[in-house]
Structure formats: C-alpha cells, structure tokens
Amino acid sequence: MLTGAPRLLALAVGANVLGIAGFYFTSTFMIAYTTQYVGLNRAVILDCLLVVSIMQFFITPLAAYIASRVGNLRFLATMALVSVFTPYAMFNLVDLGSLGAITLGIGVAVLFMGAYYAVIAGFVSDSFPTAIRYTGISMAYQLSGAIFGGLTPMLGTVLAENFKGQWWPLAVLFSVISLLSLVSVLLLGACRQRHVQLQPEAQQA
C-alpha cells in the first residue's frame, strides 16, 4: 500500500484531519481549556458538549443529503473553508463564560466540522483504486487519528500554557487544521478527475 499509492494515502490522511483532530479539539481540549484557563465548572462544559453532540446527530444526515445534491467535493471544500474562520467566533463566545454562549460557540464550529466529517469517508473511499480501497481507507483513518488526533490536544495545551489569556493562537491552530484538510480534499479531487480521464484511454489501448 505505502509503495503503491503514497500520494493518495498522504492526501487521504490530510483530508481526514479536520474531522478527527477537530473532534478532539472541540471536545477533549475544550474541556481542559474552559476549566483550566476560562475558569468554568466542568459540569457546565459537559452540558454544553452534550447539547452539541445531540445537534451533531441531526447534522450528519442533513449534510449527506446536501452533499448528494451539490457534489461531495464542492460540499467538503466549502465546509473546510468555513471551518477556517469558525474558531474565532467560537473562542469569542466561549470566553463570555455563559452556558448559552459556550454552546453556541462550540456549536458553530461543530456544525461545519461535523458536516464535513459526515461526508469525508465516502469521498476518501472513492479516491482509492478498487484493489487497494479498503487498505487505503483504513490506513488513512488510523494514521490521521494516531498523528493528528493525539497531537492536537497536546499542541493546544502547549499553546494555552505559553499564551495565557490569549486565545488567538488556539484559533490559528484550528484554522491550520481546516486548511490542511481543504488543500488535501482539493488535491484528492484533482487526482480523482485525472483518474476518470485516464480510464477511457486505458480501455482504448
């Protein structure tokens, strides 16, 4: 697999980053951030995340439906692009400290991130040739989770410690995660288009 399609694998790993690292950022890291640096009670942030998780339950089928109408690539690129900007609204609202503001702030970020996550699996699956599809999907997901899922809360904690009282470095981290997935999805889309164009030529040959 690694020698057969390294470019596809790397792009698939990058495409999965927003869904995986974004989840750890808005859940695991936000619990630590709000309790240690904003001074909130742990029960408050857990209540907020419960509401957001219920919201995400409804986002998934809606996102899949919209993507089927507008096209997966366009939908994913739009969600990733919007996600570049959502952390700035999120942290502004979270720093207000109220239950409603925190829920709204995290909810805004999760709305677009969750919509992206709902569609990315099928898109990545179709990007691999049939012969290596299942291996490619599995490796991409596991590598993305192991590398970015684990590193994101750690990087967030390091930034929070070194920039106490400032949330903008954390917002930039989330933006970088979103940009990485945006670029990866666009490049995967280009690879898929090239593959589709080459198929008729291969059949004629």
N, C-alpha and C positions, 0 to 999 in steps of 0.2 A: 504493500500500500504506500509506504513512505517513498519508495523509489518509483512507483508507478504514476502518482499524481501529487507531487509535493505542493505545487502551486494551488491546486484545488483545495487540498487539505488546509493549507495556511489561510486561504481566504474563508473557508468554512469555519475555521476556528475564530477568525476575526468577526465573522458575521454573527456568531453566537454570543459574542461578548456582552452586548447590550442587555440581552435577555437574562443572562446568567449573572454577570457582575452587577448589573443594575438591580437585580433582585436582592443580592447580598448588601448592596449599598443602601437601598430603601428599607431594609428590614434589620439585618444584623448590625450594620454600622449605625443606622439612625437610632436604634435603641441605646447604644453606647453614647452617641453624640448628645442626644437630648437629655439623658440622665446625668452625664458627667460634665458637660460643657454648657448646657442650657439650664440645668438645674431642675428638670421636670421629675415628677414622680414616675417611677417605672410603670405603674398601673395606667397612667394617662397615655403614654406612648403605645402600650399594648392594646388599649381600647381603640386608639386611632388606627393601628395596623389591622385590627380585626375588621373594622369598617371598610378599610381599603381592600382587604382580601375578599370581602363579600362583593365589593364593587368590581373587582377583577374577574370574579366568576361570571359576571354578565358581559364584561368586555370581550372575553375570548370568542364566543360565537358571533358577536356583532362584528368583530374585527375580521373574522374569517369570511363572513358574508360580504363585507365591503371590499375586501381584497379580491374576492372572486368576481366582483363587478368592475373594478378599476385595474386589476392586474397586480400580481404579487410584488413585482419589482417596484412599481410606482408606489404602491402602498408602503412597503418596507422602507424605501428611501425617504418618503415623507415623514413616517413615524420617527425614523432615526434623526432626521434633520430637525424636527420639532424638539426632540429629546435633548438636542444640544443646548437649547435655551431654557428648558423647564427647571433645571436645578436652581436657577437664580430666583425664580418665583417661589420655589419650594423652600429655600432657606430663609427668604424674607418672611414668609408666613410662619415657618416653624419657630423662628426667633420671637414671634409675638407671644408664644407660650400658652395660648388657649387651645382647648380641645378642638374646637371648630377650625381654627386657623391651621393647626398642625395636620388635621385630617385632610383639609383642602389642599394644603401644600404638597404633602406626600401623594395625595390622590391625583393631583395634576401630573406629577412625574410618572406615577404608575399607570395612569390612563394610556399614555403614548408608549411607554416601555412595555406594558402588558399587551397592548395591541400588536406591537412588533413581535413579541415572543410567541403570540398565538399563531403567527403566520410563518415565522422563520424556518421551522422544522421542515415543512413541506417544500419550501423554496430550496433549502440546502440539499434535501433529498434528491430533487430533480437535477441538481447541478453535477452529481456524480454519474459516470457511466454505470450501466446496469451491473456489470461484472464486479464492480468494487463498491457499489452503493451502500450496502449495509455496513461494511467495514469502515467506509469513509464517514458515514453519519456518526457511528459510534465513537470513532477516534476523535472526530472534530468536537463532539459534545463533551467527551471526557477530558480532552486536553484543555478546552476552553474553561471548563469547570475547575480543573486542578490548578491551572495557571492564574486565571483572572478571578475566578470565584474566591479563591483563597487569598490572593494578594490584595484585592480591593478593600476589604475591611481593615487590613493591616496598613495599607497606604493611607486610608482615611484617618486612622488613629494617629499615624505619624504626622500628618498634616495638621490635624486638630491640636496636637501637642505643641508643634512648632509655630503655629499661627493662632494662638489662643485669642478668642474674642473676634476672630475674623473667619467668616465662612466662605469667602470667595475662592480660596484655594481648593476647597472641597467641591464647590460648584464647577470649577475648571476640571477637576478630576472626572466628574460625571460627564462633562462636555467632551472630554478626550475619549472616554469610553464610547460615547454615542458617535463621535466622528470616526472612530476605528471601525465600528460596525457599518456606518454609512458607506465609507470607502470600500470595505470588503464586499458589501452587497452589490454595489455598482460594478465592481470588477468581476464578481461572480456572474452578474447579469451579462456582462460583455463576453465572458467565457462561454456561457450557455448559447448566446447568439451566434458565436463563431462556430460552435459545435453543430448547431442546427444548419448553418450554411454549408458546412463541410460534408454533411451526411449525403445529400443528393450527389455530390461529386464522387464520393466513395462508392455509391451504388452504381453510378455510370461507369466507373473504372472497372 
